[in-house]
Amino acid sequence: MPICDDFLCKSWWGVANHAFSYQPSVGASGGLLIAWDTNEVEVWTSGSQEHALSIHGRFLRTNEEFYLFNIYAPCEPRAKQSLWGSLSARLLPFV
């Protein structure tokens, strides 16, 4: 999907209290979407890079912090290795 707006996300999600992060389609991929119920989850940051979409936040009921990555990995080995290297570098400070 080249575009995802609030109306479209709400029609899929079905919950009035929602938010989302979206990365449009590139080539054959359908794009990436992360949606959440704002009564349950607080998202502090959302990030996008080629082949990956991420959010960082906390669950409101437990106050537990989390990172979530939505990945559409390329099939070509060199591109796949590059993606995993960049994701590892992004996560390394948190390990």
PDB file of N, CA, C and O in Angstrom:
ATOM      1  N   MET A   1       0.834  -1.180   0.000  1.00  0.00           N
ATOM      2  CA  MET A   1       0.000   0.000   0.000  1.00  0.00           C
ATOM      3  C   MET A   1       0.884   1.251   0.000  1.00  0.00           C
ATOM      4  O   MET A   1       1.769   1.388   0.845  1.00  0.00           O
ATOM      5  N   PRO A   2       0.653   2.126  -0.910  1.00  0.00           N
ATOM      6  CA  PRO A   2       1.467   3.336  -0.955  1.00  0.00           C
ATOM      7  C   PRO A   2       1.104   4.349   0.134  1.00  0.00           C
ATOM      8  O   PRO A   2       1.936   5.171   0.519  1.00  0.00           O
ATOM      9  N   ILE A   3      -0.145   4.292   0.633  1.00  0.00           N
ATOM     10  CA  ILE A   3      -0.594   5.249   1.651  1.00  0.00           C
ATOM     11  C   ILE A   3      -1.448   4.525   2.688  1.00  0.00           C
ATOM     12  O   ILE A   3      -2.268   3.671   2.350  1.00  0.00           O
ATOM     13  N   CYS A   4      -1.242   4.878   3.951  1.00  0.00           N
ATOM     14  CA  CYS A   4      -2.096   4.394   5.035  1.00  0.00           C
ATOM     15  C   CYS A   4      -2.455   5.605   5.882  1.00  0.00           C
ATOM     16  O   CYS A   4      -1.577   6.246   6.459  1.00  0.00           O
ATOM     17  N   ASP A   5      -3.729   5.917   5.957  1.00  0.00           N
ATOM     18  CA  ASP A   5      -4.162   7.054   6.755  1.00  0.00           C
ATOM     19  C   ASP A   5      -4.956   6.569   7.967  1.00  0.00           C
ATOM     20  O   ASP A   5      -5.165   5.369   8.146  1.00  0.00           O
ATOM     21  N   ASP A   6      -5.391   7.510   8.789  1.00  0.00           N
ATOM     22  CA  ASP A   6      -6.102   7.173  10.016  1.00  0.00           C
ATOM     23  C   ASP A   6      -7.406   6.429   9.732  1.00  0.00           C
ATOM     24  O   ASP A   6      -7.745   5.490  10.452  1.00  0.00           O
ATOM     25  N   PHE A   7      -8.135   6.831   8.705  1.00  0.00           N
ATOM     26  CA  PHE A   7      -9.391   6.179   8.354  1.00  0.00           C
ATOM     27  C   PHE A   7      -9.167   4.707   7.988  1.00  0.00           C
ATOM     28  O   PHE A   7      -9.893   3.834   8.463  1.00  0.00           O
ATOM     29  N   LEU A   8      -8.177   4.434   7.157  1.00  0.00           N
ATOM     30  CA  LEU A   8      -7.871   3.071   6.736  1.00  0.00           C
ATOM     31  C   LEU A   8      -7.401   2.226   7.924  1.00  0.00           C
ATOM     32  O   LEU A   8      -7.837   1.087   8.089  1.00  0.00           O
ATOM     33  N   CYS A   9      -6.529   2.776   8.733  1.00  0.00           N
ATOM     34  CA  CYS A   9      -6.034   2.033   9.893  1.00  0.00           C
ATOM     35  C   CYS A   9      -7.174   1.727  10.862  1.00  0.00           C
ATOM     36  O   CYS A   9      -7.242   0.626  11.409  1.00  0.00           O
ATOM     37  N   LYS A  10      -8.053   2.674  11.073  1.00  0.00           N
ATOM     38  CA  LYS A  10      -9.198   2.462  11.975  1.00  0.00           C
ATOM     39  C   LYS A  10     -10.120   1.371  11.429  1.00  0.00           C
ATOM     40  O   LYS A  10     -10.675   0.592  12.204  1.00  0.00           O
ATOM     41  N   SER A  11     -10.289   1.308  10.112  1.00  0.00           N
ATOM     42  CA  SER A  11     -11.151   0.272   9.532  1.00  0.00           C
ATOM     43  C   SER A  11     -10.557  -1.123   9.732  1.00  0.00           C
ATOM     44  O   SER A  11     -11.300  -2.094   9.875  1.00  0.00           O
ATOM     45  N   TRP A  12      -9.239  -1.230   9.743  1.00  0.00           N
ATOM     46  CA  TRP A  12      -8.584  -2.524  10.006  1.00  0.00           C
ATOM     47  C   TRP A  12      -8.561  -2.826  11.493  1.00  0.00           C
ATOM     48  O   TRP A  12      -8.872  -3.939  11.917  1.00  0.00           O
ATOM     49  N   TRP A  13      -8.190  -1.827  12.281  1.00  0.00           N
ATOM     50  CA  TRP A  13      -7.974  -2.019  13.714  1.00  0.00           C
ATOM     51  C   TRP A  13      -9.291  -2.169  14.453  1.00  0.00           C
ATOM     52  O   TRP A  13      -9.413  -3.030  15.324  1.00  0.00           O
ATOM     53  N   GLY A  14     -10.277  -1.349  14.124  1.00  0.00           N
ATOM     54  CA  GLY A  14     -11.591  -1.459  14.732  1.00  0.00           C
ATOM     55  C   GLY A  14     -11.712  -0.853  16.113  1.00  0.00           C
ATOM     56  O   GLY A  14     -12.767  -0.966  16.736  1.00  0.00           O
ATOM     57  N   VAL A  15     -10.678  -0.221  16.608  1.00  0.00           N
ATOM     58  CA  VAL A  15     -10.700   0.387  17.943  1.00  0.00           C
ATOM     59  C   VAL A  15     -10.578   1.895  17.785  1.00  0.00           C
ATOM     60  O   VAL A  15      -9.721   2.389  17.052  1.00  0.00           O
ATOM     61  N   ALA A  16     -11.436   2.611  18.474  1.00  0.00           N
ATOM     62  CA  ALA A  16     -11.414   4.074  18.360  1.00  0.00           C
ATOM     63  C   ALA A  16     -10.109   4.673  18.876  1.00  0.00           C
ATOM     64  O   ALA A  16      -9.563   5.597  18.272  1.00  0.00           O
ATOM     65  N   ASN A  17      -9.617   4.151  19.979  1.00  0.00           N
ATOM     66  CA  ASN A  17      -8.393   4.686  20.588  1.00  0.00           C
ATOM     67  C   ASN A  17      -7.184   3.949  20.038  1.00  0.00           C
ATOM     68  O   ASN A  17      -6.719   2.968  20.618  1.00  0.00           O
ATOM     69  N   HIS A  18      -6.693   4.428  18.934  1.00  0.00           N
ATOM     70  CA  HIS A  18      -5.562   3.762  18.307  1.00  0.00           C
ATOM     71  C   HIS A  18      -4.573   4.797  17.774  1.00  0.00           C
ATOM     72  O   HIS A  18      -4.887   5.975  17.604  1.00  0.00           O
ATOM     73  N   ALA A  19      -3.386   4.307  17.525  1.00  0.00           N
ATOM     74  CA  ALA A  19      -2.354   5.080  16.835  1.00  0.00           C
ATOM     75  C   ALA A  19      -1.592   4.080  15.977  1.00  0.00           C
ATOM     76  O   ALA A  19      -1.721   2.869  16.157  1.00  0.00           O
ATOM     77  N   PHE A  20      -0.810   4.588  15.056  1.00  0.00           N
ATOM     78  CA  PHE A  20      -0.069   3.678  14.196  1.00  0.00           C
ATOM     79  C   PHE A  20       1.169   4.347  13.628  1.00  0.00           C
ATOM     80  O   PHE A  20       1.293   5.571  13.604  1.00  0.00           O
ATOM     81  N   SER A  21       2.067   3.512  13.181  1.00  0.00           N
ATOM     82  CA  SER A  21       3.258   3.935  12.464  1.00  0.00           C
ATOM     83  C   SER A  21       3.273   3.138  11.167  1.00  0.00           C
ATOM     84  O   SER A  21       2.954   1.949  11.162  1.00  0.00           O
ATOM     85  N   TYR A  22       3.639   3.782  10.078  1.00  0.00           N
ATOM     86  CA  TYR A  22       3.505   3.156   8.771  1.00  0.00           C
ATOM     87  C   TYR A  22       4.693   3.487   7.881  1.00  0.00           C
ATOM     88  O   TYR A  22       5.231   4.594   7.913  1.00  0.00           O
ATOM     89  N   GLN A  23       5.085   2.504   7.092  1.00  0.00           N
ATOM     90  CA  GLN A  23       6.102   2.708   6.062  1.00  0.00           C
ATOM     91  C   GLN A  23       5.494   2.260   4.736  1.00  0.00           C
ATOM     92  O   GLN A  23       5.041   1.120   4.627  1.00  0.00           O
ATOM     93  N   PRO A  24       5.474   3.131   3.727  1.00  0.00           N
ATOM     94  CA  PRO A  24       4.833   2.768   2.464  1.00  0.00           C
ATOM     95  C   PRO A  24       5.539   1.629   1.735  1.00  0.00           C
ATOM     96  O   PRO A  24       6.692   1.303   2.020  1.00  0.00           O
ATOM     97  N   SER A  25       4.828   1.041   0.802  1.00  0.00           N
ATOM     98  CA  SER A  25       5.372  -0.071   0.022  1.00  0.00           C
ATOM     99  C   SER A  25       6.525   0.405  -0.855  1.00  0.00           C
ATOM    100  O   SER A  25       6.564   1.546  -1.314  1.00  0.00           O
ATOM    101  N   VAL A  26       7.464  -0.521  -1.068  1.00  0.00           N
ATOM    102  CA  VAL A  26       8.586  -0.303  -1.969  1.00  0.00           C
ATOM    103  C   VAL A  26       8.700  -1.553  -2.827  1.00  0.00           C
ATOM    104  O   VAL A  26       8.895  -2.648  -2.301  1.00  0.00           O
ATOM    105  N   GLY A  27       8.585  -1.406  -4.111  1.00  0.00           N
ATOM    106  CA  GLY A  27       8.657  -2.572  -4.986  1.00  0.00           C
ATOM    107  C   GLY A  27       7.514  -3.532  -4.712  1.00  0.00           C
ATOM    108  O   GLY A  27       6.349  -3.135  -4.695  1.00  0.00           O
ATOM    109  N   ALA A  28       7.854  -4.805  -4.497  1.00  0.00           N
ATOM    110  CA  ALA A  28       6.845  -5.851  -4.297  1.00  0.00           C
ATOM    111  C   ALA A  28       6.323  -5.919  -2.863  1.00  0.00           C
ATOM    112  O   ALA A  28       5.310  -6.571  -2.611  1.00  0.00           O
ATOM    113  N   SER A  29       6.994  -5.260  -1.924  1.00  0.00           N
ATOM    114  CA  SER A  29       6.528  -5.326  -0.538  1.00  0.00           C
ATOM    115  C   SER A  29       5.216  -4.575  -0.399  1.00  0.00           C
ATOM    116  O   SER A  29       4.940  -3.650  -1.163  1.00  0.00           O
ATOM    117  N   GLY A  30       4.410  -4.970   0.574  1.00  0.00           N
ATOM    118  CA  GLY A  30       3.119  -4.320   0.795  1.00  0.00           C
ATOM    119  C   GLY A  30       3.195  -3.160   1.752  1.00  0.00           C
ATOM    120  O   GLY A  30       2.164  -2.574   2.086  1.00  0.00           O
ATOM    121  N   GLY A  31       4.380  -2.808   2.205  1.00  0.00           N
ATOM    122  CA  GLY A  31       4.534  -1.772   3.215  1.00  0.00           C
ATOM    123  C   GLY A  31       4.522  -2.401   4.606  1.00  0.00           C
ATOM    124  O   GLY A  31       4.264  -3.595   4.761  1.00  0.00           O
ATOM    125  N   LEU A  32       4.800  -1.588   5.600  1.00  0.00           N
ATOM    126  CA  LEU A  32       4.851  -2.061   6.984  1.00  0.00           C
ATOM    127  C   LEU A  32       3.923  -1.210   7.840  1.00  0.00           C
ATOM    128  O   LEU A  32       3.815   0.001   7.646  1.00  0.00           O
ATOM    129  N   LEU A  33       3.254  -1.860   8.792  1.00  0.00           N
ATOM    130  CA  LEU A  33       2.324  -1.173   9.677  1.00  0.00           C
ATOM    131  C   LEU A  33       2.453  -1.743  11.081  1.00  0.00           C
ATOM    132  O   LEU A  33       2.486  -2.959  11.272  1.00  0.00           O
ATOM    133  N   ILE A  34       2.526  -0.855  12.051  1.00  0.00           N
ATOM    134  CA  ILE A  34       2.412  -1.228  13.462  1.00  0.00           C
ATOM    135  C   ILE A  34       1.278  -0.377  14.022  1.00  0.00           C
ATOM    136  O   ILE A  34       1.319   0.849  13.923  1.00  0.00           O
ATOM    137  N   ALA A  35       0.272  -1.011  14.604  1.00  0.00           N
ATOM    138  CA  ALA A  35      -0.867  -0.300  15.195  1.00  0.00           C
ATOM    139  C   ALA A  35      -1.008  -0.728  16.646  1.00  0.00           C
ATOM    140  O   ALA A  35      -0.686  -1.862  17.001  1.00  0.00           O
ATOM    141  N   TRP A  36      -1.495   0.194  17.494  1.00  0.00           N
ATOM    142  CA  TRP A  36      -1.646  -0.135  18.912  1.00  0.00           C
ATOM    143  C   TRP A  36      -2.832   0.616  19.507  1.00  0.00           C
ATOM    144  O   TRP A  36      -3.248   1.664  19.012  1.00  0.00           O
ATOM    145  N   ASP A  37      -3.357   0.045  20.582  1.00  0.00           N
ATOM    146  CA  ASP A  37      -4.445   0.641  21.352  1.00  0.00           C
ATOM    147  C   ASP A  37      -3.818   1.641  22.323  1.00  0.00           C
ATOM    148  O   ASP A  37      -3.017   1.256  23.175  1.00  0.00           O
ATOM    149  N   THR A  38      -4.173   2.906  22.201  1.00  0.00           N
ATOM    150  CA  THR A  38      -3.565   3.937  23.044  1.00  0.00           C
ATOM    151  C   THR A  38      -4.019   3.863  24.501  1.00  0.00           C
ATOM    152  O   THR A  38      -3.436   4.529  25.357  1.00  0.00           O
ATOM    153  N   ASN A  39      -5.051   3.064  24.801  1.00  0.00           N
ATOM    154  CA  ASN A  39      -5.440   2.829  26.195  1.00  0.00           C
ATOM    155  C   ASN A  39      -4.530   1.801  26.857  1.00  0.00           C
ATOM    156  O   ASN A  39      -4.498   1.697  28.083  1.00  0.00           O
ATOM    157  N   GLU A  40      -3.793   1.043  26.054  1.00  0.00           N
ATOM    158  CA  GLU A  40      -2.944  -0.039  26.557  1.00  0.00           C
ATOM    159  C   GLU A  40      -1.447   0.238  26.409  1.00  0.00           C
ATOM    160  O   GLU A  40      -0.637  -0.266  27.188  1.00  0.00           O
ATOM    161  N   VAL A  41      -1.091   1.025  25.425  1.00  0.00           N
ATOM    162  CA  VAL A  41       0.319   1.214  25.071  1.00  0.00           C
ATOM    163  C   VAL A  41       0.627   2.694  24.901  1.00  0.00           C
ATOM    164  O   VAL A  41      -0.152   3.437  24.304  1.00  0.00           O
ATOM    165  N   GLU A  42       1.762   3.110  25.428  1.00  0.00           N
ATOM    166  CA  GLU A  42       2.289   4.449  25.201  1.00  0.00           C
ATOM    167  C   GLU A  42       3.555   4.295  24.357  1.00  0.00           C
ATOM    168  O   GLU A  42       4.501   3.623  24.767  1.00  0.00           O
ATOM    169  N   VAL A  43       3.568   4.914  23.192  1.00  0.00           N
ATOM    170  CA  VAL A  43       4.737   4.840  22.312  1.00  0.00           C
ATOM    171  C   VAL A  43       5.502   6.154  22.419  1.00  0.00           C
ATOM    172  O   VAL A  43       4.944   7.233  22.221  1.00  0.00           O
ATOM    173  N   TRP A  44       6.792   6.041  22.736  1.00  0.00           N
ATOM    174  CA  TRP A  44       7.650   7.213  22.875  1.00  0.00           C
ATOM    175  C   TRP A  44       8.287   7.605  21.546  1.00  0.00           C
ATOM    176  O   TRP A  44       8.347   8.785  21.200  1.00  0.00           O
ATOM    177  N   THR A  45       8.763   6.603  20.806  1.00  0.00           N
ATOM    178  CA  THR A  45       9.417   6.891  19.532  1.00  0.00           C
ATOM    179  C   THR A  45       9.018   5.851  18.496  1.00  0.00           C
ATOM    180  O   THR A  45       8.701   4.705  18.815  1.00  0.00           O
ATOM    181  N   SER A  46       9.046   6.287  17.264  1.00  0.00           N
ATOM    182  CA  SER A  46       8.809   5.412  16.136  1.00  0.00           C
ATOM    183  C   SER A  46       9.923   5.685  15.134  1.00  0.00           C
ATOM    184  O   SER A  46      10.259   6.838  14.860  1.00  0.00           O
ATOM    185  N   GLY A  47      10.489   4.619  14.595  1.00  0.00           N
ATOM    186  CA  GLY A  47      11.581   4.791  13.647  1.00  0.00           C
ATOM    187  C   GLY A  47      11.353   3.982  12.391  1.00  0.00           C
ATOM    188  O   GLY A  47      10.694   2.942  12.410  1.00  0.00           O
ATOM    189  N   SER A  48      11.907   4.475  11.305  1.00  0.00           N
ATOM    190  CA  SER A  48      11.754   3.809  10.027  1.00  0.00           C
ATOM    191  C   SER A  48      13.099   3.803   9.313  1.00  0.00           C
ATOM    192  O   SER A  48      13.795   4.816   9.257  1.00  0.00           O
ATOM    193  N   GLN A  49      13.443   2.663   8.780  1.00  0.00           N
ATOM    194  CA  GLN A  49      14.613   2.551   7.923  1.00  0.00           C
ATOM    195  C   GLN A  49      14.260   1.555   6.832  1.00  0.00           C
ATOM    196  O   GLN A  49      13.238   0.874   6.918  1.00  0.00           O
ATOM    197  N   GLU A  50      15.083   1.467   5.822  1.00  0.00           N
ATOM    198  CA  GLU A  50      14.772   0.564   4.727  1.00  0.00           C
ATOM    199  C   GLU A  50      14.541  -0.846   5.250  1.00  0.00           C
ATOM    200  O   GLU A  50      15.406  -1.402   5.928  1.00  0.00           O
ATOM    201  N   HIS A  51      13.406  -1.424   4.949  1.00  0.00           N
ATOM    202  CA  HIS A  51      13.001  -2.785   5.321  1.00  0.00           C
ATOM    203  C   HIS A  51      12.602  -2.955   6.783  1.00  0.00           C
ATOM    204  O   HIS A  51      12.367  -4.085   7.210  1.00  0.00           O
ATOM    205  N   ALA A  52      12.516  -1.891   7.564  1.00  0.00           N
ATOM    206  CA  ALA A  52      12.181  -2.059   8.985  1.00  0.00           C
ATOM    207  C   ALA A  52      11.435  -0.843   9.532  1.00  0.00           C
ATOM    208  O   ALA A  52      11.688   0.300   9.151  1.00  0.00           O
ATOM    209  N   LEU A  53      10.516  -1.136  10.432  1.00  0.00           N
ATOM    210  CA  LEU A  53       9.747  -0.127  11.147  1.00  0.00           C
ATOM    211  C   LEU A  53       9.806  -0.520  12.616  1.00  0.00           C
ATOM    212  O   LEU A  53       9.684  -1.702  12.938  1.00  0.00           O
ATOM    213  N   SER A  54       9.988   0.437  13.506  1.00  0.00           N
ATOM    214  CA  SER A  54      10.104   0.090  14.922  1.00  0.00           C
ATOM    215  C   SER A  54       9.372   1.102  15.795  1.00  0.00           C
ATOM    216  O   SER A  54       9.172   2.257  15.419  1.00  0.00           O
ATOM    217  N   ILE A  55       8.981   0.628  16.970  1.00  0.00           N
ATOM    218  CA  ILE A  55       8.443   1.518  17.998  1.00  0.00           C
ATOM    219  C   ILE A  55       9.102   1.170  19.327  1.00  0.00           C
ATOM    220  O   ILE A  55       9.542   0.042  19.548  1.00  0.00           O
ATOM    221  N   HIS A  56       9.159   2.161  20.198  1.00  0.00           N
ATOM    222  CA  HIS A  56       9.713   2.005  21.544  1.00  0.00           C
ATOM    223  C   HIS A  56       8.718   2.661  22.489  1.00  0.00           C
ATOM    224  O   HIS A  56       8.324   3.811  22.294  1.00  0.00           O
ATOM    225  N   GLY A  57       8.320   1.926  23.506  1.00  0.00           N
ATOM    226  CA  GLY A  57       7.348   2.479  24.433  1.00  0.00           C
ATOM    227  C   GLY A  57       7.189   1.628  25.666  1.00  0.00           C
ATOM    228  O   GLY A  57       8.115   0.931  26.082  1.00  0.00           O
ATOM    229  N   ARG A  58       5.989   1.691  26.257  1.00  0.00           N
ATOM    230  CA  ARG A  58       5.715   0.914  27.465  1.00  0.00           C
ATOM    231  C   ARG A  58       4.258   0.494  27.490  1.00  0.00           C
ATOM    232  O   ARG A  58       3.390   1.154  26.920  1.00  0.00           O
ATOM    233  N   PHE A  59       4.010  -0.626  28.168  1.00  0.00           N
ATOM    234  CA  PHE A  59       2.654  -1.085  28.427  1.00  0.00           C
ATOM    235  C   PHE A  59       2.144  -0.310  29.634  1.00  0.00           C
ATOM    236  O   PHE A  59       2.808  -0.287  30.671  1.00  0.00           O
ATOM    237  N   LEU A  60       0.998   0.316  29.524  1.00  0.00           N
ATOM    238  CA  LEU A  60       0.494   1.186  30.584  1.00  0.00           C
ATOM    239  C   LEU A  60       0.131   0.432  31.856  1.00  0.00           C
ATOM    240  O   LEU A  60       0.342   0.949  32.953  1.00  0.00           O
ATOM    241  N   ARG A  61      -0.404  -0.768  31.738  1.00  0.00           N
ATOM    242  CA  ARG A  61      -0.830  -1.523  32.931  1.00  0.00           C
ATOM    243  C   ARG A  61       0.331  -2.024  33.769  1.00  0.00           C
ATOM    244  O   ARG A  61       0.247  -2.055  34.997  1.00  0.00           O
ATOM    245  N   THR A  62       1.413  -2.416  33.113  1.00  0.00           N
ATOM    246  CA  THR A  62       2.548  -3.009  33.843  1.00  0.00           C
ATOM    247  C   THR A  62       3.757  -2.095  33.917  1.00  0.00           C
ATOM    248  O   THR A  62       4.708  -2.374  34.648  1.00  0.00           O
ATOM    249  N   ASN A  63       3.726  -1.000  33.162  1.00  0.00           N
ATOM    250  CA  ASN A  63       4.840  -0.070  33.068  1.00  0.00           C
ATOM    251  C   ASN A  63       6.095  -0.716  32.457  1.00  0.00           C
ATOM    252  O   ASN A  63       7.198  -0.186  32.588  1.00  0.00           O
ATOM    253  N   GLU A  64       5.916  -1.857  31.795  1.00  0.00           N
ATOM    254  CA  GLU A  64       7.031  -2.571  31.179  1.00  0.00           C
ATOM    255  C   GLU A  64       7.408  -1.904  29.851  1.00  0.00           C
ATOM    256  O   GLU A  64       6.557  -1.666  28.994  1.00  0.00           O
ATOM    257  N   GLU A  65       8.697  -1.610  29.703  1.00  0.00           N
ATOM    258  CA  GLU A  65       9.213  -0.989  28.491  1.00  0.00           C
ATOM    259  C   GLU A  65       9.443  -2.056  27.424  1.00  0.00           C
ATOM    260  O   GLU A  65       9.772  -3.198  27.743  1.00  0.00           O
ATOM    261  N   PHE A  66       9.267  -1.678  26.151  1.00  0.00           N
ATOM    262  CA  PHE A  66       9.478  -2.634  25.065  1.00  0.00           C
ATOM    263  C   PHE A  66       9.981  -1.939  23.804  1.00  0.00           C
ATOM    264  O   PHE A  66       9.838  -0.729  23.632  1.00  0.00           O
ATOM    265  N   TYR A  67      10.570  -2.741  22.939  1.00  0.00           N
ATOM    266  CA  TYR A  67      10.920  -2.366  21.564  1.00  0.00           C
ATOM    267  C   TYR A  67      10.226  -3.372  20.659  1.00  0.00           C
ATOM    268  O   TYR A  67      10.219  -4.568  20.948  1.00  0.00           O
ATOM    269  N   LEU A  68       9.650  -2.899  19.581  1.00  0.00           N
ATOM    270  CA  LEU A  68       9.012  -3.779  18.613  1.00  0.00           C
ATOM    271  C   LEU A  68       9.514  -3.419  17.223  1.00  0.00           C
ATOM    272  O   LEU A  68       9.470  -2.258  16.815  1.00  0.00           O
ATOM    273  N   PHE A  69       9.991  -4.428  16.499  1.00  0.00           N
ATOM    274  CA  PHE A  69      10.474  -4.237  15.139  1.00  0.00           C
ATOM    275  C   PHE A  69       9.598  -5.029  14.184  1.00  0.00           C
ATOM    276  O   PHE A  69       9.326  -6.206  14.419  1.00  0.00           O
ATOM    277  N   ASN A  70       9.162  -4.399  13.125  1.00  0.00           N
ATOM    278  CA  ASN A  70       8.415  -5.032  12.049  1.00  0.00           C
ATOM    279  C   ASN A  70       9.357  -5.012  10.844  1.00  0.00           C
ATOM    280  O   ASN A  70       9.721  -3.947  10.346  1.00  0.00           O
ATOM    281  N   ILE A  71       9.743  -6.195  10.388  1.00  0.00           N
ATOM    282  CA  ILE A  71      10.801  -6.308   9.379  1.00  0.00           C
ATOM    283  C   ILE A  71      10.295  -7.045   8.146  1.00  0.00           C
ATOM    284  O   ILE A  71       9.640  -8.083   8.239  1.00  0.00           O
ATOM    285  N   TYR A  72      10.617  -6.484   7.003  1.00  0.00           N
ATOM    286  CA  TYR A  72      10.392  -7.135   5.719  1.00  0.00           C
ATOM    287  C   TYR A  72      11.771  -7.289   5.097  1.00  0.00           C
ATOM    288  O   TYR A  72      12.227  -6.425   4.348  1.00  0.00           O
ATOM    289  N   ALA A  73      12.426  -8.393   5.414  1.00  0.00           N
ATOM    290  CA  ALA A  73      13.825  -8.583   5.042  1.00  0.00           C
ATOM    291  C   ALA A  73      13.975  -8.871   3.549  1.00  0.00           C
ATOM    292  O   ALA A  73      13.171  -9.596   2.963  1.00  0.00           O
ATOM    293  N   PRO A  74      15.004  -8.300   2.949  1.00  0.00           N
ATOM    294  CA  PRO A  74      15.274  -8.591   1.544  1.00  0.00           C
ATOM    295  C   PRO A  74      15.782 -10.026   1.388  1.00  0.00           C
ATOM    296  O   PRO A  74      16.280 -10.623   2.342  1.00  0.00           O
ATOM    297  N   CYS A  75      15.653 -10.567   0.191  1.00  0.00           N
ATOM    298  CA  CYS A  75      16.104 -11.937  -0.074  1.00  0.00           C
ATOM    299  C   CYS A  75      17.585 -11.998  -0.453  1.00  0.00           C
ATOM    300  O   CYS A  75      18.239 -13.017  -0.229  1.00  0.00           O
ATOM    301  N   GLU A  76      18.107 -10.932  -1.017  1.00  0.00           N
ATOM    302  CA  GLU A  76      19.499 -10.908  -1.461  1.00  0.00           C
ATOM    303  C   GLU A  76      20.423 -10.935  -0.243  1.00  0.00           C
ATOM    304  O   GLU A  76      20.276 -10.100   0.649  1.00  0.00           O
ATOM    305  N   PRO A  77      21.377 -11.883  -0.183  1.00  0.00           N
ATOM    306  CA  PRO A  77      22.218 -12.054   1.014  1.00  0.00           C
ATOM    307  C   PRO A  77      22.948 -10.788   1.465  1.00  0.00           C
ATOM    308  O   PRO A  77      22.979 -10.504   2.662  1.00  0.00           O
ATOM    309  N   ARG A  78      23.528 -10.030   0.554  1.00  0.00           N
ATOM    310  CA  ARG A  78      24.270  -8.826   0.958  1.00  0.00           C
ATOM    311  C   ARG A  78      23.333  -7.780   1.570  1.00  0.00           C
ATOM    312  O   ARG A  78      23.681  -7.148   2.567  1.00  0.00           O
ATOM    313  N   ALA A  79      22.154  -7.597   0.982  1.00  0.00           N
ATOM    314  CA  ALA A  79      21.176  -6.642   1.516  1.00  0.00           C
ATOM    315  C   ALA A  79      20.651  -7.115   2.872  1.00  0.00           C
ATOM    316  O   ALA A  79      20.447  -6.309   3.780  1.00  0.00           O
ATOM    317  N   LYS A  80      20.436  -8.419   3.001  1.00  0.00           N
ATOM    318  CA  LYS A  80      19.969  -8.975   4.271  1.00  0.00           C
ATOM    319  C   LYS A  80      21.021  -8.765   5.366  1.00  0.00           C
ATOM    320  O   LYS A  80      20.680  -8.388   6.487  1.00  0.00           O
ATOM    321  N   GLN A  81      22.290  -9.007   5.046  1.00  0.00           N
ATOM    322  CA  GLN A  81      23.381  -8.816   6.006  1.00  0.00           C
ATOM    323  C   GLN A  81      23.474  -7.346   6.422  1.00  0.00           C
ATOM    324  O   GLN A  81      23.713  -7.046   7.592  1.00  0.00           O
ATOM    325  N   SER A  82      23.289  -6.443   5.479  1.00  0.00           N
ATOM    326  CA  SER A  82      23.325  -5.017   5.781  1.00  0.00           C
ATOM    327  C   SER A  82      22.190  -4.630   6.727  1.00  0.00           C
ATOM    328  O   SER A  82      22.394  -3.869   7.672  1.00  0.00           O
ATOM    329  N   LEU A  83      20.999  -5.157   6.468  1.00  0.00           N
ATOM    330  CA  LEU A  83      19.852  -4.877   7.334  1.00  0.00           C
ATOM    331  C   LEU A  83      20.107  -5.359   8.757  1.00  0.00           C
ATOM    332  O   LEU A  83      19.914  -4.600   9.707  1.00  0.00           O
ATOM    333  N   TRP A  84      20.539  -6.609   8.920  1.00  0.00           N
ATOM    334  CA  TRP A  84      20.780  -7.147  10.259  1.00  0.00           C
ATOM    335  C   TRP A  84      21.902  -6.394  10.964  1.00  0.00           C
ATOM    336  O   TRP A  84      21.856  -6.214  12.181  1.00  0.00           O
ATOM    337  N   GLY A  85      22.908  -5.954  10.215  1.00  0.00           N
ATOM    338  CA  GLY A  85      23.984  -5.157  10.813  1.00  0.00           C
ATOM    339  C   GLY A  85      23.469  -3.831  11.339  1.00  0.00           C
ATOM    340  O   GLY A  85      23.837  -3.417  12.438  1.00  0.00           O
ATOM    341  N   SER A  86      22.626  -3.162  10.574  1.00  0.00           N
ATOM    342  CA  SER A  86      22.099  -1.869  11.021  1.00  0.00           C
ATOM    343  C   SER A  86      21.145  -2.032  12.204  1.00  0.00           C
ATOM    344  O   SER A  86      21.137  -1.197  13.108  1.00  0.00           O
ATOM    345  N   LEU A  87      20.338  -3.103  12.208  1.00  0.00           N
ATOM    346  CA  LEU A  87      19.449  -3.351  13.352  1.00  0.00           C
ATOM    347  C   LEU A  87      20.243  -3.700  14.607  1.00  0.00           C
ATOM    348  O   LEU A  87      19.902  -3.256  15.703  1.00  0.00           O
ATOM    349  N   SER A  88      21.296  -4.491  14.450  1.00  0.00           N
ATOM    350  CA  SER A  88      22.148  -4.845  15.594  1.00  0.00           C
ATOM    351  C   SER A  88      22.794  -3.600  16.186  1.00  0.00           C
ATOM    352  O   SER A  88      22.848  -3.447  17.407  1.00  0.00           O
ATOM    353  N   ALA A  89      23.284  -2.713  15.330  1.00  0.00           N
ATOM    354  CA  ALA A  89      23.907  -1.478  15.819  1.00  0.00           C
ATOM    355  C   ALA A  89      22.891  -0.617  16.564  1.00  0.00           C
ATOM    356  O   ALA A  89      23.233   0.046  17.543  1.00  0.00           O
ATOM    357  N   ARG A  90      21.667  -0.628  16.109  1.00  0.00           N
ATOM    358  CA  ARG A  90      20.619   0.162  16.765  1.00  0.00           C
ATOM    359  C   ARG A  90      20.259  -0.414  18.129  1.00  0.00           C
ATOM    360  O   ARG A  90      19.968   0.340  19.057  1.00  0.00           O
ATOM    361  N   LEU A  91      20.274  -1.741  18.266  1.00  0.00           N
ATOM    362  CA  LEU A  91      19.898  -2.385  19.519  1.00  0.00           C
ATOM    363  C   LEU A  91      21.045  -2.510  20.513  1.00  0.00           C
ATOM    364  O   LEU A  91      20.802  -2.614  21.716  1.00  0.00           O
ATOM    365  N   LEU A  92      22.266  -2.502  20.049  1.00  0.00           N
ATOM    366  CA  LEU A  92      23.426  -2.738  20.913  1.00  0.00           C
ATOM    367  C   LEU A  92      23.463  -1.868  22.166  1.00  0.00           C
ATOM    368  O   LEU A  92      23.773  -2.389  23.238  1.00  0.00           O
ATOM    369  N   PRO A  93      23.164  -0.581  22.091  1.00  0.00           N
ATOM    370  CA  PRO A  93      23.198   0.236  23.321  1.00  0.00           C
ATOM    371  C   PRO A  93      22.193  -0.210  24.383  1.00  0.00           C
ATOM    372  O   PRO A  93      22.341   0.158  25.549  1.00  0.00           O
ATOM    373  N   PHE A  94      21.184  -0.986  24.017  1.00  0.00           N
ATOM    374  CA  PHE A  94      20.142  -1.368  24.954  1.00  0.00           C
ATOM    375  C   PHE A  94      20.342  -2.759  25.548  1.00  0.00           C
ATOM    376  O   PHE A  94      19.569  -3.190  26.403  1.00  0.00           O
ATOM    377  N   VAL A  95      21.370  -3.451  25.098  1.00  0.00           N
ATOM    378  CA  VAL A  95      21.604  -4.820  25.580  1.00  0.00           C
ATOM    379  C   VAL A  95      22.448  -4.792  26.827  1.00  0.00           C
ATOM    380  O   VAL A  95      22.756  -5.843  27.388  1.00  0.00           O
TER     381      VAL A  95
END
